[in-house]
Amino acid sequence: MEDRFNKNAEMIRVTGGENVITKRINELINKKSQLEYELSNLGIPASTLNKIKEKEKEIEELEAKSQELQQEYIRRLTVAKEEFTRIANSLMKELDFDLEAEITPDFTLTVKRNGTLMDLRKLSSSERTSLALVLVITAIKSYFKTPFFIVDESFMTFDQRRFQKLVNYLGDLTEYIIITRSDENVGLTREEREEEKQVSVSQ
């Protein structure tokens, strides 16, 4: 059986393949040497090499600066996210809204009421306005300082008690608070005067 196996092994043995591969490798090595020789004969001016090194150094410095800025950007975003959660829950409690708000790791605003996730569209206008205001306050505290804050009272849908609490809260953030309000009586008076003019003309 051993003799028969050896005989069959001799029949199926592939010959010549290794020599072909070795020959191709040697051809590629020779080609590489030839190209390197031609490149060395062409030569590269020293000034060009120096410029290439300078540009490589500039690229390395820019990459390091870019990485540094990216890390700072992520750090400030994380701080702002945590600040939003703190301010939102504090202000919601101050305004007697039973809501808990936070910004998730993928920077999505989520709101819960009694532990249940809420659809932002189903919140009251006062609650949505409060959340929008918290985003503005977070930006102020995290990125810049403003000497004044403008509040449009007609836009705010708070009752007087909540509105006053909001004004008091903003008073701790800025030096001046400017409150604007529309005077509905002005429009009514103008309409009444126009009607009086039309009546007098017809008479």
C-alpha positions in Angstrom: 0.0 0.0 0.0 2.9 2.3 0.8 4.5 1.6 -2.6 1.2 2.3 -4.3 0.7 5.6 -2.4 4.1 6.8 -3.3 3.5 5.8 -6.9 0.3 7.8 -7.0 1.9 10.8 -5.3 4.5 10.9 -8.0 1.7 11.0 -10.6 -0.2 13.9 -9.1 2.8 16.0 -8.1 2.8 19.5 -9.8 6.2 20.4 -11.3 7.5 23.7 -12.6 5.0 26.0 -10.7 7.5 27.1 -8.1 10.1 28.0 -10.8 7.5 30.2 -12.6 6.7 32.2 -9.3 10.4 32.6 -8.5 11.1 33.8 -12.0 8.3 36.5 -11.7 9.6 37.7 -8.3 13.0 38.1 -9.7 11.7 40.0 -12.7 9.8 42.5 -10.4 12.9 42.9 -8.2 15.0 43.8 -11.2 12.3 46.2 -12.5 12.2 47.9 -9.1 16.0 48.3 -9.1 16.0 49.7 -12.6 13.3 52.3 -11.6 15.2 53.3 -8.5 18.4 53.8 -10.5 16.6 56.0 -13.1 15.0 58.1 -10.3 18.4 58.6 -8.7 19.9 59.7 -12.0 17.1 62.3 -12.4 17.8 63.8 -8.9 15.7 66.2 -6.8 17.0 69.7 -6.0 17.8 70.3 -2.3 15.5 73.4 -2.3 12.5 71.2 -3.4 13.3 68.6 -0.7 13.4 71.4 2.0 10.1 72.7 0.8 8.6 69.2 1.0 9.9 68.8 4.5 8.5 72.2 5.5 5.0 71.4 4.1 5.1 68.0 5.9 5.8 69.8 9.1 3.0 72.3 8.5 0.6 69.5 7.8 1.6 67.7 11.0 1.0 71.0 13.0 -2.4 71.5 11.3 -3.5 68.0 12.1 -2.4 68.4 15.7 -4.3 71.7 15.9 -7.4 70.2 14.3 -7.4 67.3 16.8 -7.0 69.8 19.6 -9.9 71.9 18.4 -12.1 68.8 17.9 -11.4 67.7 21.5 -12.3 71.2 22.8 -15.5 71.2 20.7 -16.6 67.8 22.1 -15.7 69.0 25.6 -17.8 72.2 25.3 -20.7 70.3 23.8 -20.6 67.8 26.7 -20.5 70.7 29.2 -23.4 72.5 27.4 -25.4 69.2 27.3 -25.0 68.7 31.1 -25.7 72.4 31.7 -28.9 72.1 29.7 -30.2 69.2 31.8 -29.4 71.0 35.0 -31.0 74.3 34.0 -34.0 72.6 32.4 -35.0 70.6 35.4 -34.3 73.5 37.7 -36.4 76.0 35.7 -39.2 73.5 35.1 -39.5 72.9 38.8 -39.4 76.6 39.5 -42.3 77.2 37.0 -44.3 74.3 38.4 -44.1 72.1 35.2 -43.9 68.4 36.0 -41.3 67.7 33.2 -37.8 66.4 33.1 -35.7 67.3 30.1 -32.3 66.1 28.9 -30.2 66.0 25.8 -29.1 62.4 24.9 -25.6 61.4 23.9 -26.6 61.7 20.2 -27.8 65.3 21.0 -31.5 64.7 20.8 -33.8 66.6 23.1 -36.0 64.3 25.2 -38.7 65.2 27.7 -40.4 62.9 30.3 -43.5 63.5 32.4 -43.6 61.2 35.4 -41.1 58.9 33.8 -43.0 58.6 30.5 -41.3 59.9 27.3 -43.4 62.7 25.8 -43.8 63.9 22.2 -42.6 67.5 22.1 -45.6 68.4 19.9 -48.0 67.3 22.6 -46.6 69.7 25.2 -48.4 72.9 26.0 -47.2 76.2 24.4 -45.9 77.3 27.8 -43.9 74.1 28.2 -42.4 74.4 24.7 -41.6 78.0 25.2 -39.8 77.2 28.4 -37.7 74.5 26.8 -36.7 76.8 24.0 -35.8 79.4 26.5 -33.6 76.9 28.4 -31.7 76.2 25.1 -31.0 80.0 24.8 -30.0 80.3 28.5 -27.6 77.3 28.1 -26.0 78.9 25.0 -25.6 82.1 27.0 -23.9 80.4 29.9 -21.8 78.1 27.8 -20.6 80.3 24.9 -21.1 84.0 25.5 -22.2 86.6 28.0 -25.0 89.1 27.1 -25.5 92.4 29.0 -29.3 92.3 28.3 -32.1 89.9 27.6 -35.2 90.8 25.5 -38.5 89.1 26.4 -41.6 89.6 24.3 -44.5 89.4 26.9 -47.1 88.9 24.2 -45.2 85.9 22.9 -45.0 84.3 26.3 -48.1 82.2 27.2 -47.4 82.2 30.9 -49.7 83.4 33.6 -48.6 86.5 35.5 -47.1 84.4 38.4 -45.0 82.2 36.2 -44.0 85.2 34.0 -42.7 87.0 37.1 -40.8 83.9 38.2 -39.2 83.7 34.8 -38.2 87.4 34.9 -36.6 86.9 38.4 -34.7 83.9 37.0 -33.4 85.8 34.1 -32.4 88.6 36.4 -29.6 86.4 37.8 -28.2 85.9 34.3 -28.0 89.4 32.8 -27.7 93.0 33.9 -30.8 94.3 32.0 -34.1 92.7 31.0 -36.1 94.4 28.3 -39.8 93.4 28.3 -41.8 94.3 25.2 -45.6 94.2 25.1 -48.1 95.1 22.4 -50.8 97.7 23.2 -54.0 96.3 21.7 -55.9 99.5 22.6 -53.9 101.5 20.1 -55.2 99.4 17.2 -58.7 99.5 18.5 -58.6 103.3 18.9 -57.3 103.8 15.3 -60.1 101.6 13.9 -62.7 103.5 15.9 -61.4 106.8 14.6 -61.5 105.5 11.0 -65.1 104.5 11.5 -66.0 108.0 12.9 -64.4 109.7 9.9 -66.4 107.5 7.5 -69.7 108.3 9.3 -69.0 112.1 9.3 -68.2 112.0 5.6 -71.4 110.2 4.8 -73.5 112.7 6.7 
